[in-house]
């Protein structure tokens, strides 16, 4: 995923939330995405772990997990 992609994010205790990627930072363990949500238009960071599907919080909007 890249900047300006439309995504959904998994948050605690609720349905997936729609947003837009504002920034991407890659790390050895996975990828951090700064995602603008309705409640957080300036963005909030989510981390996708590289080695486990359980650690995937951000997905493209058209392939919701």
mmCIF file of the N, C-alpha and C atoms, coordinates in Angstrom:
data_MODEL
# 
_entry.id   MODEL 
# 
loop_
_atom_site.group_PDB 
_atom_site.id 
_atom_site.type_symbol 
_atom_site.label_atom_id 
_atom_site.label_alt_id 
_atom_site.label_comp_id 
_atom_site.label_asym_id 
_atom_site.label_entity_id 
_atom_site.label_seq_id 
_atom_site.pdbx_PDB_ins_code 
_atom_site.Cartn_x 
_atom_site.Cartn_y 
_atom_site.Cartn_z 
_atom_site.occupancy 
_atom_site.B_iso_or_equiv 
_atom_site.pdbx_formal_charge 
_atom_site.auth_seq_id 
_atom_site.auth_comp_id 
_atom_site.auth_asym_id 
_atom_site.auth_atom_id 
_atom_site.pdbx_PDB_model_num 
ATOM 1   N N  . UNK A 1 1  ? 0.847   -1.176  0.000  1.00 0.00 ? 1  UNK A N  1 
ATOM 2   C CA . UNK A 1 1  ? 0.000   0.000   0.000  1.00 0.00 ? 1  UNK A CA 1 
ATOM 3   C C  . UNK A 1 1  ? 0.890   1.236   0.000  1.00 0.00 ? 1  UNK A C  1 
ATOM 4   N N  . UNK A 1 2  ? 0.342   2.325   -0.486 1.00 0.00 ? 2  UNK A N  1 
ATOM 5   C CA . UNK A 1 2  ? 1.122   3.548   -0.598 1.00 0.00 ? 2  UNK A CA 1 
ATOM 6   C C  . UNK A 1 2  ? 0.274   4.750   -0.189 1.00 0.00 ? 2  UNK A C  1 
ATOM 7   N N  . UNK A 1 3  ? 0.906   5.918   -0.122 1.00 0.00 ? 3  UNK A N  1 
ATOM 8   C CA . UNK A 1 3  ? 0.221   7.156   0.250  1.00 0.00 ? 3  UNK A CA 1 
ATOM 9   C C  . UNK A 1 3  ? -0.976  7.371   -0.679 1.00 0.00 ? 3  UNK A C  1 
ATOM 10  N N  . UNK A 1 4  ? -2.081  7.814   -0.093 1.00 0.00 ? 4  UNK A N  1 
ATOM 11  C CA . UNK A 1 4  ? -3.363  8.104   -0.734 1.00 0.00 ? 4  UNK A CA 1 
ATOM 12  C C  . UNK A 1 4  ? -4.215  6.881   -1.035 1.00 0.00 ? 4  UNK A C  1 
ATOM 13  N N  . UNK A 1 5  ? -3.727  5.658   -0.737 1.00 0.00 ? 5  UNK A N  1 
ATOM 14  C CA . UNK A 1 5  ? -4.568  4.473   -0.909 1.00 0.00 ? 5  UNK A CA 1 
ATOM 15  C C  . UNK A 1 5  ? -5.708  4.505   0.093  1.00 0.00 ? 5  UNK A C  1 
ATOM 16  N N  . UNK A 1 6  ? -6.874  4.030   -0.336 1.00 0.00 ? 6  UNK A N  1 
ATOM 17  C CA . UNK A 1 6  ? -8.026  3.891   0.550  1.00 0.00 ? 6  UNK A CA 1 
ATOM 18  C C  . UNK A 1 6  ? -7.927  2.537   1.219  1.00 0.00 ? 6  UNK A C  1 
ATOM 19  N N  . UNK A 1 7  ? -8.099  2.523   2.558  1.00 0.00 ? 7  UNK A N  1 
ATOM 20  C CA . UNK A 1 7  ? -7.899  1.319   3.354  1.00 0.00 ? 7  UNK A CA 1 
ATOM 21  C C  . UNK A 1 7  ? -9.001  1.189   4.389  1.00 0.00 ? 7  UNK A C  1 
ATOM 22  N N  . UNK A 1 8  ? -9.016  0.014   5.035  1.00 0.00 ? 8  UNK A N  1 
ATOM 23  C CA . UNK A 1 8  ? -9.785  -0.126  6.265  1.00 0.00 ? 8  UNK A CA 1 
ATOM 24  C C  . UNK A 1 8  ? -8.812  -0.574  7.343  1.00 0.00 ? 8  UNK A C  1 
ATOM 25  N N  . UNK A 1 9  ? -9.131  -0.220  8.575  1.00 0.00 ? 9  UNK A N  1 
ATOM 26  C CA . UNK A 1 9  ? -8.273  -0.586  9.708  1.00 0.00 ? 9  UNK A CA 1 
ATOM 27  C C  . UNK A 1 9  ? -9.090  -1.314  10.758 1.00 0.00 ? 9  UNK A C  1 
ATOM 28  N N  . UNK A 1 10 ? -8.429  -2.276  11.409 1.00 0.00 ? 10 UNK A N  1 
ATOM 29  C CA . UNK A 1 10 ? -9.024  -3.029  12.500 1.00 0.00 ? 10 UNK A CA 1 
ATOM 30  C C  . UNK A 1 10 ? -8.700  -2.289  13.794 1.00 0.00 ? 10 UNK A C  1 
ATOM 31  N N  . UNK A 1 11 ? -9.724  -1.967  14.560 1.00 0.00 ? 11 UNK A N  1 
ATOM 32  C CA . UNK A 1 11 ? -9.525  -1.323  15.859 1.00 0.00 ? 11 UNK A CA 1 
ATOM 33  C C  . UNK A 1 11 ? -10.171 -2.188  16.927 1.00 0.00 ? 11 UNK A C  1 
ATOM 34  N N  . UNK A 1 12 ? -9.902  -1.903  18.189 1.00 0.00 ? 12 UNK A N  1 
ATOM 35  C CA . UNK A 1 12 ? -10.449 -2.688  19.294 1.00 0.00 ? 12 UNK A CA 1 
ATOM 36  C C  . UNK A 1 12 ? -11.958 -2.581  19.381 1.00 0.00 ? 12 UNK A C  1 
ATOM 37  N N  . UNK A 1 13 ? -12.601 -3.737  19.442 1.00 0.00 ? 13 UNK A N  1 
ATOM 38  C CA . UNK A 1 13 ? -14.013 -3.816  19.772 1.00 0.00 ? 13 UNK A CA 1 
ATOM 39  C C  . UNK A 1 13 ? -14.985 -3.138  18.841 1.00 0.00 ? 13 UNK A C  1 
ATOM 40  N N  . UNK A 1 14 ? -14.759 -3.153  17.564 1.00 0.00 ? 14 UNK A N  1 
ATOM 41  C CA . UNK A 1 14 ? -15.697 -2.529  16.659 1.00 0.00 ? 14 UNK A CA 1 
ATOM 42  C C  . UNK A 1 14 ? -15.481 -2.981  15.230 1.00 0.00 ? 14 UNK A C  1 
ATOM 43  N N  . UNK A 1 15 ? -16.318 -2.484  14.341 1.00 0.00 ? 15 UNK A N  1 
ATOM 44  C CA . UNK A 1 15 ? -16.153 -2.842  12.929 1.00 0.00 ? 15 UNK A CA 1 
ATOM 45  C C  . UNK A 1 15 ? -14.910 -2.171  12.342 1.00 0.00 ? 15 UNK A C  1 
ATOM 46  N N  . UNK A 1 16 ? -14.455 -2.664  11.208 1.00 0.00 ? 16 UNK A N  1 
ATOM 47  C CA . UNK A 1 16 ? -13.329 -2.033  10.509 1.00 0.00 ? 16 UNK A CA 1 
ATOM 48  C C  . UNK A 1 16 ? -13.728 -0.613  10.149 1.00 0.00 ? 16 UNK A C  1 
ATOM 49  N N  . UNK A 1 17 ? -12.748 0.289   10.151 1.00 0.00 ? 17 UNK A N  1 
ATOM 50  C CA . UNK A 1 17 ? -12.997 1.711   9.875  1.00 0.00 ? 17 UNK A CA 1 
ATOM 51  C C  . UNK A 1 17 ? -12.282 2.121   8.593  1.00 0.00 ? 17 UNK A C  1 
ATOM 52  N N  . UNK A 1 18 ? -12.963 2.906   7.774  1.00 0.00 ? 18 UNK A N  1 
ATOM 53  C CA . UNK A 1 18 ? -12.407 3.362   6.500  1.00 0.00 ? 18 UNK A CA 1 
ATOM 54  C C  . UNK A 1 18 ? -11.472 4.544   6.723  1.00 0.00 ? 18 UNK A C  1 
ATOM 55  N N  . UNK A 1 19 ? -10.414 4.603   5.920  1.00 0.00 ? 19 UNK A N  1 
ATOM 56  C CA . UNK A 1 19 ? -9.471  5.709   6.013  1.00 0.00 ? 19 UNK A CA 1 
ATOM 57  C C  . UNK A 1 19 ? -8.627  5.824   4.759  1.00 0.00 ? 19 UNK A C  1 
ATOM 58  N N  . UNK A 1 20 ? -7.644  6.738   4.827  1.00 0.00 ? 20 UNK A N  1 
ATOM 59  C CA . UNK A 1 20 ? -6.730  6.974   3.712  1.00 0.00 ? 20 UNK A CA 1 
ATOM 60  C C  . UNK A 1 20 ? -5.315  7.044   4.257  1.00 0.00 ? 20 UNK A C  1 
ATOM 61  N N  . UNK A 1 21 ? -4.378  6.384   3.575  1.00 0.00 ? 21 UNK A N  1 
ATOM 62  C CA . UNK A 1 21 ? -2.976  6.354   3.999  1.00 0.00 ? 21 UNK A CA 1 
ATOM 63  C C  . UNK A 1 21 ? -2.340  7.726   3.759  1.00 0.00 ? 21 UNK A C  1 
ATOM 64  N N  . UNK A 1 22 ? -1.741  8.283   4.815  1.00 0.00 ? 22 UNK A N  1 
ATOM 65  C CA . UNK A 1 22 ? -1.047  9.570   4.736  1.00 0.00 ? 22 UNK A CA 1 
ATOM 66  C C  . UNK A 1 22 ? 0.468   9.414   4.646  1.00 0.00 ? 22 UNK A C  1 
ATOM 67  N N  . UNK A 1 23 ? 0.991   8.328   5.242  1.00 0.00 ? 23 UNK A N  1 
ATOM 68  C CA . UNK A 1 23 ? 2.441   8.091   5.237  1.00 0.00 ? 23 UNK A CA 1 
ATOM 69  C C  . UNK A 1 23 ? 2.700   6.606   5.463  1.00 0.00 ? 23 UNK A C  1 
ATOM 70  N N  . UNK A 1 24 ? 3.857   6.147   4.997  1.00 0.00 ? 24 UNK A N  1 
ATOM 71  C CA . UNK A 1 24 ? 4.263   4.746   5.139  1.00 0.00 ? 24 UNK A CA 1 
ATOM 72  C C  . UNK A 1 24 ? 5.710   4.714   5.617  1.00 0.00 ? 24 UNK A C  1 
ATOM 73  N N  . UNK A 1 25 ? 5.977   3.928   6.661  1.00 0.00 ? 25 UNK A N  1 
ATOM 74  C CA . UNK A 1 25 ? 7.334   3.736   7.177  1.00 0.00 ? 25 UNK A CA 1 
ATOM 75  C C  . UNK A 1 25 ? 7.598   2.236   7.263  1.00 0.00 ? 25 UNK A C  1 
ATOM 76  N N  . UNK A 1 26 ? 8.611   1.761   6.557  1.00 0.00 ? 26 UNK A N  1 
ATOM 77  C CA . UNK A 1 26 ? 8.944   0.342   6.573  1.00 0.00 ? 26 UNK A CA 1 
ATOM 78  C C  . UNK A 1 26 ? 10.007  0.040   7.623  1.00 0.00 ? 26 UNK A C  1 
ATOM 79  N N  . UNK A 1 27 ? 9.833   -1.089  8.303  1.00 0.00 ? 27 UNK A N  1 
ATOM 80  C CA . UNK A 1 27 ? 10.751  -1.577  9.319  1.00 0.00 ? 27 UNK A CA 1 
ATOM 81  C C  . UNK A 1 27 ? 11.017  -3.042  9.047  1.00 0.00 ? 27 UNK A C  1 
ATOM 82  N N  . UNK A 1 28 ? 12.032  -3.590  9.671  1.00 0.00 ? 28 UNK A N  1 
ATOM 83  C CA . UNK A 1 28 ? 12.372  -5.004  9.514  1.00 0.00 ? 28 UNK A CA 1 
ATOM 84  C C  . UNK A 1 28 ? 11.191  -5.901  9.920  1.00 0.00 ? 28 UNK A C  1 
ATOM 85  N N  . UNK A 1 29 ? 10.486  -5.519  10.992 1.00 0.00 ? 29 UNK A N  1 
ATOM 86  C CA . UNK A 1 29 ? 9.413   -6.342  11.548 1.00 0.00 ? 29 UNK A CA 1 
ATOM 87  C C  . UNK A 1 29 ? 8.077   -6.145  10.846 1.00 0.00 ? 29 UNK A C  1 
ATOM 88  N N  . UNK A 1 30 ? 7.949   -5.108  10.015 1.00 0.00 ? 30 UNK A N  1 
ATOM 89  C CA . UNK A 1 30 ? 6.669   -4.838  9.363  1.00 0.00 ? 30 UNK A CA 1 
ATOM 90  C C  . UNK A 1 30 ? 6.611   -3.421  8.830  1.00 0.00 ? 30 UNK A C  1 
ATOM 91  N N  . UNK A 1 31 ? 5.403   -2.907  8.693  1.00 0.00 ? 31 UNK A N  1 
ATOM 92  C CA . UNK A 1 31 ? 5.192   -1.585  8.100  1.00 0.00 ? 31 UNK A CA 1 
ATOM 93  C C  . UNK A 1 31 ? 4.249   -0.767  8.969  1.00 0.00 ? 31 UNK A C  1 
ATOM 94  N N  . UNK A 1 32 ? 4.608   0.505   9.198  1.00 0.00 ? 32 UNK A N  1 
ATOM 95  C CA . UNK A 1 32 ? 3.737   1.452   9.904  1.00 0.00 ? 32 UNK A CA 1 
ATOM 96  C C  . UNK A 1 32 ? 2.998   2.286   8.865  1.00 0.00 ? 32 UNK A C  1 
ATOM 97  N N  . UNK A 1 33 ? 1.691   2.467   9.089  1.00 0.00 ? 33 UNK A N  1 
ATOM 98  C CA . UNK A 1 33 ? 0.864   3.296   8.210  1.00 0.00 ? 33 UNK A CA 1 
ATOM 99  C C  . UNK A 1 33 ? 0.236   4.408   9.032  1.00 0.00 ? 33 UNK A C  1 
ATOM 100 N N  . UNK A 1 34 ? 0.391   5.644   8.573  1.00 0.00 ? 34 UNK A N  1 
ATOM 101 C CA . UNK A 1 34 ? -0.323  6.771   9.157  1.00 0.00 ? 34 UNK A CA 1 
ATOM 102 C C  . UNK A 1 34 ? -1.618  6.887   8.368  1.00 0.00 ? 34 UNK A C  1 
ATOM 103 N N  . UNK A 1 35 ? -2.747  6.659   9.051  1.00 0.00 ? 35 UNK A N  1 
ATOM 104 C CA . UNK A 1 35 ? -4.037  6.591   8.372  1.00 0.00 ? 35 UNK A CA 1 
ATOM 105 C C  . UNK A 1 35 ? -4.961  7.674   8.912  1.00 0.00 ? 35 UNK A C  1 
ATOM 106 N N  . UNK A 1 36 ? -5.538  8.456   8.002  1.00 0.00 ? 36 UNK A N  1 
ATOM 107 C CA . UNK A 1 36 ? -6.540  9.458   8.370  1.00 0.00 ? 36 UNK A CA 1 
ATOM 108 C C  . UNK A 1 36 ? -7.881  8.760   8.498  1.00 0.00 ? 36 UNK A C  1 
ATOM 109 N N  . UNK A 1 37 ? -8.501  8.892   9.666  1.00 0.00 ? 37 UNK A N  1 
ATOM 110 C CA . UNK A 1 37 ? -9.843  8.370   9.918  1.00 0.00 ? 37 UNK A CA 1 
ATOM 111 C C  . UNK A 1 37 ? -10.767 9.549   10.173 1.00 0.00 ? 37 UNK A C  1 
ATOM 112 N N  . UNK A 1 38 ? -12.060 9.303   10.128 1.00 0.00 ? 38 UNK A N  1 
ATOM 113 C CA . UNK A 1 38 ? -13.024 10.386  10.360 1.00 0.00 ? 38 UNK A CA 1 
ATOM 114 C C  . UNK A 1 38 ? -12.759 11.096  11.685 1.00 0.00 ? 38 UNK A C  1 
ATOM 115 N N  . UNK A 1 39 ? -12.523 10.328  12.758 1.00 0.00 ? 39 UNK A N  1 
ATOM 116 C CA . UNK A 1 39 ? -12.266 10.903  14.085 1.00 0.00 ? 39 UNK A CA 1 
ATOM 117 C C  . UNK A 1 39 ? -10.850 11.448  14.239 1.00 0.00 ? 39 UNK A C  1 
ATOM 118 N N  . UNK A 1 40 ? -9.942  11.045  13.361 1.00 0.00 ? 40 UNK A N  1 
ATOM 119 C CA . UNK A 1 40 ? -8.528  11.438  13.435 1.00 0.00 ? 40 UNK A CA 1 
ATOM 120 C C  . UNK A 1 40 ? -8.054  11.902  12.057 1.00 0.00 ? 40 UNK A C  1 
ATOM 121 N N  . UNK A 1 41 ? -8.534  13.047  11.568 1.00 0.00 ? 41 UNK A N  1 
ATOM 122 C CA . UNK A 1 41 ? -8.182  13.495  10.218 1.00 0.00 ? 41 UNK A CA 1 
ATOM 123 C C  . UNK A 1 41 ? -6.688  13.766  10.021 1.00 0.00 ? 41 UNK A C  1 
ATOM 124 N N  . UNK A 1 42 ? -5.964  14.077  11.095 1.00 0.00 ? 42 UNK A N  1 
ATOM 125 C CA . UNK A 1 42 ? -4.517  14.294  10.991 1.00 0.00 ? 42 UNK A CA 1 
ATOM 126 C C  . UNK A 1 42 ? -3.759  12.972  10.935 1.00 0.00 ? 42 UNK A C  1 
ATOM 127 N N  . UNK A 1 43 ? -4.444  11.877  11.240 1.00 0.00 ? 43 UNK A N  1 
ATOM 128 C CA . UNK A 1 43 ? -3.867  10.547  11.131 1.00 0.00 ? 43 UNK A CA 1 
ATOM 129 C C  . UNK A 1 43 ? -3.547  9.901   12.453 1.00 0.00 ? 43 UNK A C  1 
ATOM 130 N N  . UNK A 1 44 ? -3.539  8.587   12.444 1.00 0.00 ? 44 UNK A N  1 
ATOM 131 C CA . UNK A 1 44 ? -3.153  7.769   13.587 1.00 0.00 ? 44 UNK A CA 1 
ATOM 132 C C  . UNK A 1 44 ? -2.330  6.602   13.028 1.00 0.00 ? 44 UNK A C  1 
ATOM 133 N N  . UNK A 1 45 ? -1.280  6.194   13.760 1.00 0.00 ? 45 UNK A N  1 
ATOM 134 C CA . UNK A 1 45 ? -0.373  5.157   13.269 1.00 0.00 ? 45 UNK A CA 1 
ATOM 135 C C  . UNK A 1 45 ? -0.902  3.762   13.576 1.00 0.00 ? 45 UNK A C  1 
ATOM 136 N N  . UNK A 1 46 ? -0.775  2.866   12.589 1.00 0.00 ? 46 UNK A N  1 
ATOM 137 C CA . UNK A 1 46 ? -1.099  1.450   12.739 1.00 0.00 ? 46 UNK A CA 1 
ATOM 138 C C  . UNK A 1 46 ? 0.088   0.656   12.227 1.00 0.00 ? 46 UNK A C  1 
ATOM 139 N N  . UNK A 1 47 ? 0.396   -0.458  12.905 1.00 0.00 ? 47 UNK A N  1 
ATOM 140 C CA . UNK A 1 47 ? 1.544   -1.289  12.537 1.00 0.00 ? 47 UNK A CA 1 
ATOM 141 C C  . UNK A 1 47 ? 1.066   -2.634  12.012 1.00 0.00 ? 47 UNK A C  1 
ATOM 142 N N  . UNK A 1 48 ? 1.492   -3.000  10.814 1.00 0.00 ? 48 UNK A N  1 
ATOM 143 C CA . UNK A 1 48 ? 1.256   -4.335  10.268 1.00 0.00 ? 48 UNK A CA 1 
ATOM 144 C C  . UNK A 1 48 ? 2.507   -5.159  10.481 1.00 0.00 ? 48 UNK A C  1 
ATOM 145 N N  . UNK A 1 49 ? 2.389   -6.217  11.274 1.00 0.00 ? 49 UNK A N  1 
ATOM 146 C CA . UNK A 1 49 ? 3.522   -7.117  11.483 1.00 0.00 ? 49 UNK A CA 1 
ATOM 147 C C  . UNK A 1 49 ? 3.788   -7.884  10.198 1.00 0.00 ? 49 UNK A C  1 
ATOM 148 N N  . UNK A 1 50 ? 5.044   -8.126  9.904  1.00 0.00 ? 50 UNK A N  1 
ATOM 149 C CA . UNK A 1 50 ? 5.409   -8.784  8.673  1.00 0.00 ? 50 UNK A CA 1 
ATOM 150 C C  . UNK A 1 50 ? 5.240   -10.287 8.671  1.00 0.00 ? 50 UNK A C  1 
ATOM 151 N N  . UNK A 1 51 ? 5.202   -10.926 9.842  1.00 0.00 ? 51 UNK A N  1 
ATOM 152 C CA . UNK A 1 51 ? 5.253   -12.384 9.886  1.00 0.00 ? 51 UNK A CA 1 
ATOM 153 C C  . UNK A 1 51 ? 3.980   -13.071 10.356 1.00 0.00 ? 51 UNK A C  1 
ATOM 154 N N  . UNK A 1 52 ? 2.875   -12.339 10.533 1.00 0.00 ? 52 UNK A N  1 
ATOM 155 C CA . UNK A 1 52 ? 1.649   -12.973 11.001 1.00 0.00 ? 52 UNK A CA 1 
ATOM 156 C C  . UNK A 1 52 ? 0.413   -12.244 10.494 1.00 0.00 ? 52 UNK A C  1 
ATOM 157 N N  . UNK A 1 53 ? -0.570  -12.990 10.043 1.00 0.00 ? 53 UNK A N  1 
ATOM 158 C CA . UNK A 1 53 ? -1.838  -12.417 9.577  1.00 0.00 ? 53 UNK A CA 1 
ATOM 159 C C  . UNK A 1 53 ? -2.589  -11.769 10.752 1.00 0.00 ? 53 UNK A C  1 
ATOM 160 N N  . UNK A 1 54 ? -2.414  -12.306 11.984 1.00 0.00 ? 54 UNK A N  1 
ATOM 161 C CA . UNK A 1 54 ? -3.073  -11.729 13.161 1.00 0.00 ? 54 UNK A CA 1 
ATOM 162 C C  . UNK A 1 54 ? -2.587  -10.315 13.450 1.00 0.00 ? 54 UNK A C  1 
ATOM 163 N N  . UNK A 1 55 ? -1.397  -9.983  12.982 1.00 0.00 ? 55 UNK A N  1 
ATOM 164 C CA . UNK A 1 55 ? -0.834  -8.661  13.208 1.00 0.00 ? 55 UNK A CA 1 
ATOM 165 C C  . UNK A 1 55 ? -1.061  -7.705  12.056 1.00 0.00 ? 55 UNK A C  1 
ATOM 166 N N  . UNK A 1 56 ? -2.040  -8.018  11.186 1.00 0.00 ? 56 UNK A N  1 
ATOM 167 C CA . UNK A 1 56 ? -2.359  -7.145  10.056 1.00 0.00 ? 56 UNK A CA 1 
ATOM 168 C C  . UNK A 1 56 ? -3.566  -6.300  10.414 1.00 0.00 ? 56 UNK A C  1 
ATOM 169 N N  . UNK A 1 57 ? -3.366  -4.996  10.534 1.00 0.00 ? 57 UNK A N  1 
ATOM 170 C CA . UNK A 1 57 ? -4.445  -4.100  10.938 1.00 0.00 ? 57 UNK A CA 1 
ATOM 171 C C  . UNK A 1 57 ? -4.937  -3.220  9.803  1.00 0.00 ? 57 UNK A C  1 
ATOM 172 N N  . UNK A 1 58 ? -4.090  -2.978  8.805  1.00 0.00 ? 58 UNK A N  1 
ATOM 173 C CA . UNK A 1 58 ? -4.437  -2.108  7.681  1.00 0.00 ? 58 UNK A CA 1 
ATOM 174 C C  . UNK A 1 58 ? -4.484  -2.958  6.412  1.00 0.00 ? 58 UNK A C  1 
ATOM 175 N N  . UNK A 1 59 ? -5.602  -2.883  5.684  1.00 0.00 ? 59 UNK A N  1 
ATOM 176 C CA . UNK A 1 59 ? -5.735  -3.606  4.418  1.00 0.00 ? 59 UNK A CA 1 
ATOM 177 C C  . UNK A 1 59 ? -6.353  -2.661  3.374  1.00 0.00 ? 59 UNK A C  1 
ATOM 178 N N  . UNK A 1 60 ? -6.078  -2.918  2.102  1.00 0.00 ? 60 UNK A N  1 
ATOM 179 C CA . UNK A 1 60 ? -6.728  -2.107  1.063  1.00 0.00 ? 60 UNK A CA 1 
ATOM 180 C C  . UNK A 1 60 ? -8.240  -2.216  1.190  1.00 0.00 ? 60 UNK A C  1 
ATOM 181 N N  . UNK A 1 61 ? -8.956  -1.149  0.911  1.00 0.00 ? 61 UNK A N  1 
ATOM 182 C CA . UNK A 1 61 ? -10.402 -1.128  1.105  1.00 0.00 ? 61 UNK A CA 1 
ATOM 183 C C  . UNK A 1 61 ? -11.105 -2.220  0.290  1.00 0.00 ? 61 UNK A C  1 
ATOM 184 N N  . UNK A 1 62 ? -10.582 -2.578  -0.861 1.00 0.00 ? 62 UNK A N  1 
ATOM 185 C CA . UNK A 1 62 ? -11.243 -3.569  -1.712 1.00 0.00 ? 62 UNK A CA 1 
ATOM 186 C C  . UNK A 1 62 ? -10.937 -5.013  -1.347 1.00 0.00 ? 62 UNK A C  1 
ATOM 187 N N  . UNK A 1 63 ? -10.084 -5.238  -0.326 1.00 0.00 ? 63 UNK A N  1 
ATOM 188 C CA . UNK A 1 63 ? -9.758  -6.625  0.079  1.00 0.00 ? 63 UNK A CA 1 
ATOM 189 C C  . UNK A 1 63 ? -9.880  -6.795  1.589  1.00 0.00 ? 63 UNK A C  1 
ATOM 190 N N  . UNK A 1 64 ? -10.968 -6.321  2.157  1.00 0.00 ? 64 UNK A N  1 
ATOM 191 C CA . UNK A 1 64 ? -11.144 -6.338  3.614  1.00 0.00 ? 64 UNK A CA 1 
ATOM 192 C C  . UNK A 1 64 ? -10.991 -7.741  4.165  1.00 0.00 ? 64 UNK A C  1 
ATOM 193 N N  . UNK A 1 65 ? -10.221 -7.835  5.272  1.00 0.00 ? 65 UNK A N  1 
ATOM 194 C CA . UNK A 1 65 ? -9.958  -9.139  5.892  1.00 0.00 ? 65 UNK A CA 1 
ATOM 195 C C  . UNK A 1 65 ? -10.940 -9.433  7.001  1.00 0.00 ? 65 UNK A C  1 
# 
